[in-house]
Amino acid sequence: MANNLDLEEQEQLDQLKHFWKQYGNLITWALILVLGAFAGWNLYQRWQQSQASQAAALYDEVERVAKAGDVAKLDRVMADMKDKFPGTTYAQQAALMSAKVYFEAGKIEQAKASLSWVAEKSSDEGYQAIARLRLAAVLMEAKAYDEAFKLLNGAFPAEFAALVADRKGDIFSLQGKKAEARAEYEKAYKTFGDRAEYRRLVEVKLNALGVNPRADAALAAVEGKK
């Protein structure tokens, strides 16, 4: 009986040796690749955390300089942010913040450059949309109406439709095109939800054009019941 067991064990051992001889190298390399990928993933995660930490610290510096209104230093800090951490949300937020500072300081070209950078470089559609809306406002201030309108005619996420229509209405209003302005403001008014605070501002703009959207909506509701 013992001899049978010994023979069976020897046979299993021989099979294992044969298997390892045939597939051992493949298994070894597979393990090396798996362990290497895991180690690489861990290193990448640590690198990302380090990048985020450094970007956050630099963003704090941008915020501090922006509050101080130091435009010259803001140029240098933003150059560092764009060079070292261009793909981070901190960089997008910092650029939007710096554009506001530049605009208020009368540095229109710098403001346009910061907003254009976000609109072109950001991978986030929300940041892109915000940058383009603000850039359109800057262009309006410079009376570059055609350029601003062209910018607003680009693709925007659906949730920005009302804001885009409102901004288009502003452009038409500044050009003295009351009918076109009214159409865009009405589109914005209808697109904004009932509880949107911004809707009240659009209502004021419509009132200035002789339109009462609430009265028109009430009349339409009555007509619909007939």
Sine and cosine of phi, psi and omega as CSV:
sin_phi,cos_phi,sin_psi,cos_psi,sin_omega,cos_omega
0.00,0.00,-0.70,0.71,0.02,-1.00
-0.88,0.47,-0.65,0.76,0.00,-1.00
-0.89,0.45,-0.61,0.79,0.02,-1.00
-0.89,0.45,-0.67,0.75,0.03,-1.00
-0.91,0.42,-0.67,0.75,0.02,-1.00
-0.88,0.47,-0.67,0.74,0.01,-1.00
-0.91,0.41,-0.63,0.77,0.00,-1.00
-0.91,0.41,-0.68,0.73,0.03,-1.00
-0.90,0.43,-0.66,0.75,0.00,-1.00
-0.89,0.45,-0.61,0.79,0.00,-1.00
-0.91,0.40,-0.68,0.73,0.03,-1.00
-0.90,0.43,-0.63,0.77,0.03,-1.00
-0.90,0.43,-0.67,0.75,0.02,-1.00
-0.89,0.45,-0.64,0.77,0.02,-1.00
-0.91,0.42,-0.65,0.76,0.02,-1.00
-0.90,0.43,-0.69,0.73,0.03,-1.00
-0.88,0.48,-0.67,0.74,0.00,-1.00
-0.90,0.44,-0.68,0.73,0.01,-1.00
-0.88,0.47,-0.72,0.69,-0.03,-1.00
-0.91,0.41,-0.60,0.80,0.02,-1.00
-0.90,0.44,-0.57,0.82,-0.06,-1.00
-0.99,0.13,-0.63,0.78,-0.12,-0.99
-0.88,-0.48,0.02,1.00,-0.08,-1.00
-0.85,0.53,-0.74,0.67,-0.01,-1.00
-0.88,0.47,-0.66,0.75,0.01,-1.00
-0.89,0.46,-0.70,0.71,0.01,-1.00
-0.90,0.44,-0.68,0.74,0.00,-1.00
-0.87,0.49,-0.73,0.68,0.00,-1.00
-0.92,0.40,-0.58,0.81,0.04,-1.00
-0.89,0.45,-0.68,0.74,0.04,-1.00
-0.90,0.43,-0.65,0.76,0.02,-1.00
-0.88,0.47,-0.68,0.73,-0.01,-1.00
-0.91,0.41,-0.68,0.74,0.00,-1.00
-0.90,0.44,-0.75,0.66,-0.01,-1.00
-0.91,0.41,-0.60,0.80,0.03,-1.00
-0.91,0.41,-0.65,0.76,0.02,-1.00
-0.90,0.43,-0.65,0.76,0.01,-1.00
-0.89,0.45,-0.70,0.71,0.02,-1.00
-0.90,0.44,-0.65,0.76,0.02,-1.00
-0.90,0.44,-0.65,0.76,0.02,-1.00
-0.89,0.46,-0.67,0.74,0.03,-1.00
-0.89,0.46,-0.68,0.73,0.02,-1.00
-0.90,0.44,-0.64,0.77,0.01,-1.00
-0.90,0.43,-0.66,0.75,0.03,-1.00
-0.88,0.47,-0.68,0.73,0.02,-1.00
-0.91,0.42,-0.63,0.78,0.03,-1.00
-0.90,0.44,-0.68,0.73,0.02,-1.00
-0.88,0.47,-0.69,0.72,0.02,-1.00
-0.88,0.48,-0.65,0.76,0.02,-1.00
-0.90,0.43,-0.68,0.73,0.01,-1.00
-0.89,0.46,-0.70,0.72,-0.01,-1.00
-0.89,0.46,-0.66,0.76,0.01,-1.00
-0.90,0.44,-0.70,0.71,0.01,-1.00
-0.92,0.38,-0.64,0.77,0.01,-1.00
-0.91,0.42,-0.63,0.78,0.02,-1.00
-0.90,0.44,-0.66,0.75,0.01,-1.00
-0.90,0.44,-0.66,0.75,0.00,-1.00
-0.94,0.35,-0.57,0.82,0.06,-1.00
-0.89,0.46,-0.65,0.76,0.05,-1.00
-0.86,0.52,-0.62,0.79,0.03,-1.00
-0.92,0.39,-0.66,0.75,0.05,-1.00
-0.87,0.50,-0.70,0.71,-0.01,-1.00
-0.88,0.47,-0.67,0.74,-0.01,-1.00
-0.90,0.43,-0.71,0.70,0.00,-1.00
-0.92,0.39,-0.62,0.79,0.00,-1.00
-0.89,0.45,-0.68,0.74,0.01,-1.00
-0.90,0.43,-0.55,0.84,0.01,-1.00
-0.97,0.22,-0.28,0.96,-0.01,-1.00
0.95,0.32,0.41,0.91,-0.01,-1.00
-1.00,0.09,1.00,-0.01,-0.10,-0.99
-0.90,0.43,-0.65,0.76,-0.03,-1.00
-0.89,0.46,-0.70,0.71,0.01,-1.00
-0.95,0.32,-0.53,0.85,0.04,-1.00
-0.88,0.47,-0.62,0.78,0.06,-1.00
-0.83,0.55,-0.72,0.70,-0.06,-1.00
-0.93,0.36,-0.69,0.72,-0.03,-1.00
-0.92,0.39,-0.65,0.76,0.01,-1.00
-0.93,0.37,-0.55,0.83,0.06,-1.00
-0.89,0.45,-0.64,0.77,0.05,-1.00
-0.91,0.42,-0.69,0.72,-0.02,-1.00
-0.88,0.47,-0.72,0.69,-0.02,-1.00
-0.92,0.38,-0.55,0.84,-0.04,-1.00
-0.97,0.24,-0.66,0.75,-0.13,-0.99
-1.00,-0.08,-0.56,0.83,-0.10,-0.99
-0.72,-0.69,0.77,0.64,-0.10,-1.00
-0.90,0.43,-0.44,0.90,-0.07,-1.00
-1.00,-0.01,0.04,1.00,-0.05,-1.00
-1.00,-0.01,0.41,-0.91,0.07,-1.00
-0.92,0.40,-0.47,0.88,0.04,-1.00
-0.87,0.50,-0.63,0.77,0.00,-1.00
-0.91,0.41,-0.66,0.75,0.01,-1.00
-0.90,0.43,-0.71,0.71,0.00,-1.00
-0.90,0.43,-0.65,0.76,0.00,-1.00
-0.90,0.43,-0.65,0.76,0.00,-1.00
-0.91,0.42,-0.65,0.76,0.05,-1.00
-0.90,0.44,-0.65,0.76,0.03,-1.00
-0.91,0.42,-0.71,0.70,-0.03,-1.00
-0.90,0.43,-0.57,0.82,0.01,-1.00
-0.87,0.49,-0.63,0.77,0.02,-1.00
-0.90,0.44,-0.68,0.73,0.02,-1.00
-0.90,0.44,-0.70,0.71,0.01,-1.00
-0.87,0.49,-0.70,0.72,-0.04,-1.00
-0.89,0.45,-0.71,0.70,-0.01,-1.00
-0.92,0.40,-0.43,0.90,0.03,-1.00
-1.00,0.05,0.01,1.00,0.00,-1.00
0.99,0.15,0.20,0.98,0.02,-1.00
-1.00,-0.04,0.96,0.27,-0.15,-0.99
-0.90,0.44,-0.67,0.74,-0.03,-1.00
-0.91,0.42,-0.63,0.78,0.05,-1.00
-0.91,0.41,-0.62,0.79,0.03,-1.00
-0.89,0.45,-0.71,0.70,0.02,-1.00
-0.89,0.46,-0.65,0.76,-0.02,-1.00
-0.90,0.44,-0.67,0.75,0.00,-1.00
-0.91,0.42,-0.68,0.73,0.00,-1.00
-0.94,0.35,-0.62,0.78,0.03,-1.00
-0.90,0.43,-0.60,0.80,0.01,-1.00
-0.88,0.48,-0.70,0.71,0.02,-1.00
-0.91,0.41,-0.70,0.71,-0.03,-1.00
-0.88,0.48,-0.54,0.84,-0.07,-1.00
-1.00,-0.07,-0.56,0.83,-0.15,-0.99
-0.99,-0.17,-0.42,0.91,-0.07,-1.00
-0.93,0.38,0.62,-0.78,0.06,-1.00
-1.00,-0.04,-0.04,1.00,-0.02,-1.00
-0.99,-0.16,0.85,-0.52,-0.04,-1.00
-0.89,0.46,-0.54,0.84,0.01,-1.00
-0.90,0.43,-0.74,0.67,0.03,-1.00
-0.90,0.44,-0.63,0.78,0.04,-1.00
-0.86,0.50,-0.71,0.71,-0.03,-1.00
-0.90,0.43,-0.70,0.71,0.02,-1.00
-0.87,0.49,-0.70,0.71,-0.01,-1.00
-0.88,0.47,-0.67,0.74,-0.03,-1.00
-0.94,0.35,-0.60,0.80,0.06,-1.00
-0.90,0.44,-0.68,0.73,0.00,-1.00
-0.94,0.35,-0.60,0.80,0.03,-1.00
-0.90,0.43,-0.62,0.79,0.05,-1.00
-0.88,0.47,-0.63,0.78,0.02,-1.00
-0.91,0.42,-0.64,0.77,0.03,-1.00
-0.90,0.44,-0.67,0.74,0.01,-1.00
-0.91,0.42,-0.59,0.81,0.06,-1.00
-0.89,0.47,-0.67,0.74,0.02,-1.00
-0.88,0.48,-0.54,0.84,0.02,-1.00
-1.00,0.06,0.09,1.00,-0.01,-1.00
0.89,0.45,0.40,0.92,0.08,-1.00
-1.00,-0.01,0.92,0.40,-0.15,-0.99
-0.91,0.42,-0.68,0.73,-0.01,-1.00
-0.89,0.45,-0.66,0.75,0.01,-1.00
-0.91,0.41,-0.65,0.76,0.02,-1.00
-0.91,0.42,-0.67,0.74,-0.02,-1.00
-0.92,0.40,-0.63,0.77,0.04,-1.00
-0.87,0.49,-0.64,0.77,0.02,-1.00
-0.90,0.45,-0.65,0.76,-0.02,-1.00
-0.96,0.28,-0.31,0.95,0.02,-1.00
-0.99,0.14,-0.04,1.00,0.06,-1.00
-0.96,0.28,0.02,-1.00,-0.02,-1.00
-0.97,0.23,0.73,-0.68,0.05,-1.00
-0.78,-0.63,0.50,-0.87,0.14,-0.99
-0.85,0.52,0.51,-0.86,-0.09,-1.00
-0.83,0.55,-0.57,0.82,-0.06,-1.00
-0.93,0.37,-0.16,0.99,0.02,-1.00
-0.98,-0.20,0.07,1.00,-0.08,-1.00
-0.85,0.52,-0.68,0.73,-0.03,-1.00
-0.91,0.42,-0.68,0.74,0.00,-1.00
-0.91,0.42,-0.62,0.78,0.03,-1.00
-0.90,0.43,-0.70,0.71,0.02,-1.00
-0.89,0.46,-0.67,0.74,0.03,-1.00
-0.88,0.48,-0.69,0.73,-0.01,-1.00
-0.92,0.40,-0.61,0.79,0.07,-1.00
-0.90,0.44,-0.63,0.77,0.04,-1.00
-0.87,0.49,-0.62,0.78,0.04,-1.00
-0.88,0.47,-0.66,0.75,-0.01,-1.00
-0.90,0.44,-0.74,0.67,0.00,-1.00
-0.89,0.46,-0.63,0.78,0.01,-1.00
-0.88,0.47,-0.69,0.73,0.02,-1.00
-0.91,0.41,-0.45,0.89,0.02,-1.00
-1.00,0.06,-0.05,1.00,0.00,-1.00
0.98,0.18,0.26,0.97,0.00,-1.00
-1.00,-0.06,0.99,0.13,-0.15,-0.99
-0.92,0.40,-0.65,0.76,-0.02,-1.00
-0.90,0.43,-0.69,0.72,0.01,-1.00
-0.92,0.39,-0.65,0.76,0.02,-1.00
-0.89,0.46,-0.70,0.72,0.01,-1.00
-0.86,0.51,-0.69,0.72,-0.02,-1.00
-0.87,0.49,-0.67,0.74,-0.01,-1.00
-0.95,0.32,-0.65,0.76,0.02,-1.00
-0.91,0.42,-0.63,0.77,0.03,-1.00
-0.91,0.42,-0.62,0.79,0.06,-1.00
-0.89,0.46,-0.69,0.73,0.01,-1.00
-0.90,0.43,-0.69,0.72,-0.03,-1.00
-0.87,0.49,-0.69,0.72,-0.02,-1.00
-0.94,0.33,-0.51,0.86,-0.05,-1.00
-0.98,0.21,-0.58,0.81,0.06,-1.00
-0.90,0.43,0.59,-0.80,0.06,-1.00
-0.94,0.35,0.33,-0.94,-0.02,-1.00
-0.84,0.54,-0.51,0.86,-0.08,-1.00
-1.00,-0.08,0.03,1.00,-0.02,-1.00
-0.95,0.31,0.82,-0.57,0.00,-1.00
-0.89,0.46,-0.58,0.81,-0.05,-1.00
-0.90,0.45,-0.41,0.91,-0.03,-1.00
-0.88,0.47,-0.56,0.83,0.01,-1.00
-0.90,0.45,-0.61,0.79,0.03,-1.00
-0.91,0.42,-0.66,0.75,0.03,-1.00
-0.91,0.42,-0.60,0.80,0.03,-1.00
-0.88,0.47,-0.66,0.75,0.04,-1.00
-0.88,0.48,-0.66,0.75,0.01,-1.00
-0.90,0.44,-0.64,0.77,0.04,-1.00
-0.92,0.38,-0.63,0.77,0.05,-1.00
-0.85,0.53,-0.64,0.77,0.00,-1.00
-0.90,0.44,-0.39,0.92,0.03,-1.00
-1.00,-0.09,0.13,0.99,0.03,-1.00
0.99,0.11,0.36,0.93,-0.03,-1.00
-0.91,-0.42,0.72,-0.69,0.07,-1.00
-0.91,-0.40,1.00,-0.07,-0.10,-0.99
-0.89,0.45,-0.51,0.86,0.02,-1.00
-0.93,0.37,-0.70,0.72,0.01,-1.00
-0.91,0.42,-0.65,0.76,0.02,-1.00
-0.90,0.44,-0.63,0.77,0.01,-1.00
-0.92,0.38,-0.64,0.77,0.01,-1.00
-0.91,0.41,-0.67,0.74,0.02,-1.00
-0.89,0.45,-0.65,0.76,0.01,-1.00
-0.90,0.43,-0.57,0.82,0.00,-1.00
-0.93,0.36,-0.64,0.77,0.02,-1.00
-0.91,0.41,-0.70,0.72,0.01,-1.00
-0.88,0.48,-0.57,0.82,-0.02,-1.00
-0.94,0.35,-0.41,0.91,-0.03,-1.00
-0.99,0.11,-0.27,0.96,-0.03,-1.00
-0.96,0.27,0.00,0.00,0.00,0.00
